[in-house]
């Protein structure tokens, strides 16, 4: 089972659900873990009777909420290994050190997700700087203008730390249209791509291909996106 950490202080819920949908359609069994402080999945992903910690299924994607560590999820399942249940990829939404350590994200593939608001950048970097081991991560940047200067700013304020950035980075546009469509999806309790911007969809495609690596072909992911665009 491959573990992927989406680390940072900004809201990553819609992005993770969109990515998970494509990964599932690429014939992967997905487990999303909301290990964030606010646990927004609790309010966005439909569930009949939520408890302090629970597992639910949303559009054939399993979502775990309220578990502090991988060991807690294993106890919930009554298993020593989650691969017993056929999971190919576990995506962990993380904005605190407890989640980072509880799901052993030091050995996982990591994406640092941020916009350029001071809280998002500084709080996200504060989390990474609190990790004792060296951190290797790719940047996912939500930005209105998507300029090189913004990326240079992030690199500058993270200099002389334990963080090593991958050269590859993925930009997502901060567009009102995408925000509106994602909110509509939340209200309708669906994952839909039809009216998202081309820039946003391109970012999701690149992200999925980065996660899957050589497990699939670019053409297959693009075929899935076309299918989703048709509604």
Buried (B, 14 or more C-beta within 10 A) or exposed (E): BBBBBBBBBBBBBBBBBBBBBBBBBBEBBBBBBBBBEEBBBBEBBEBEEBEEBBBBEBBEBBBBBBBBBBEBBBEBEEEEEBEEEEBBBBBBBBBBBEBBBBBBBBEBBBBBBBBBEEEBBEBBBEBBEEBEEEBBBBBBBBBEEBEEEBBEEBEEEBEEEBBEBEEEBBBBBBBEEBEEBBEEBBEEEEBBBEEBBEEBBBBBBBBBBBBBEEBBEEEBBEEBBEEBEEE
